[in-house]
Amino acid sequence: MKVLIIDDDADIRSIVRLSLSRLGGMEVVEAASGAEGVRTAQDEKPDVILLDMMMPAMDGSATLAALRSQPATATTPVIFLTAKVMRAEIERLRSLGVAGVLTKPFDPRTLPADVRALVEAPLNPS
């Protein structure tokens, strides 16, 4: 499974890369901004995208809209990563049609299983 992590925080990208590649056996590519992420997704064609919500210039919602507007990434599963843990905010993010929402801080030991579970889950399981 190829995963694209789009996050402006280099430490988060590093933790995600190490967790998913070493523990999960996944191929990981990185992007440091929404715009870079959209370009990287076009080039790399990942199986899933982990997308930070709060980034300068192009936040997660704008990045998701850009990804959905491109034929190559219109149906690629996206999982939001967010520090906002309010139930209403998480529900709002889910309503955008993403595969799921993971909150920061996340557990690097369980991240690969969490990503797989969200990607393989049926839509709207509640």
N, C-alpha and C positions, 0 to 999 in steps of 0.2 A: 504494500500500500504506500502510495506517495502522498505525503502531507506537506502543504504549504502553510507556514506560520507567518502571519502578517502582524507585526507588533513593533512599535517604535522603541521599545525597551530591549536593548541588546542582552541584558541578563535574562529576561524572560525567554527570548528566542533561544538562548544557549541552553537553558534548563529544559525547554520543550524539545530541542534537538537531541540532547543527551538522553532524555527519558524515552522519547519515541524510537530513536535509532538503537540505543543499547538495550533497553528493556523490551521494546516492542518490535524490533527488527524491521522498522519502517524506514523508508527513504524520506529524508526531510530536506526541503528547500525553504529559504528564508527571504523575507522582504521587510524593510524597515519603515515603510509608509504605505498608505492606501494606494497611491498612484503606482508605486513600485510593485505592490502586490498584484494589482490588476494586470500589469505588463508581465510579471513573472508567471501568473496563472495562465495567461495566453500561451507563453512559451513552454512551460513545464507540464501543463495539463494534469494537475494533481487530482488524486482520488477524493481528497477532502481538504478543506481550508479551515484553519484555526485563525480567527479574526478578532483582534483586539477592538474593543468598543471605543475607547478614548485615545485618539491620536490627533496630533495637530494637523491642520489643513484639511485632511479628508478623514473624517471619523469612520467608525465601523458601519454605520447605516449608509453613508454615502458610498463607501467602498462596496458594500453589498449590492447597492443599486447599480453601480458600475459593472460589477461582476455579472449580475443578472441581465444586463443589457447586451452582453457579448455572447454570441452563439456558443463559443467554446466553453464558457463557464456558466451558462444560464441554469444548468441543472446540477452543477457540482455541489455536493453537500457542504454547508458552511456551519461551523460551530463557533459561536461567539465566546470570547474570553472577556470577562468583565469583573471589575472590583465592586460594581454596584450589586448589592445582594438583596435589595428590597424586592419583595414578591411581585409587586406591580410592575417594576422595571423588568424583571425576568420574564414575566408574562408578555409584556409589550415586545420584548426582543423575540420571543418565540413566535409571536403573531406575525413577524416579518417573513416567516416561511423558512427558518433555519432548521438544521437537523437537531440543534440543541444549544444549551447555554452552560458553560462551565464557569464557575466563579474563581476569582483570584483571592487568596492564594489557593492553588490547586496542589494535589499530592502527586509529585513526580513518579512515585512508585505505582500509582494506579492510573496515571494518565493514559497509557496505551490501551488499557481495558476500557476506560471511560470513553475514549474516542471511538473504539470499535463498537461499543454498545450503542452509542448515539447514531453512528452511521448505519448500523444494521437494524435499528429499531424501526417499527412501522411508523408512518406519519401519524401525528396526533394520537399517541397511545393513551391519553387520559380519557 
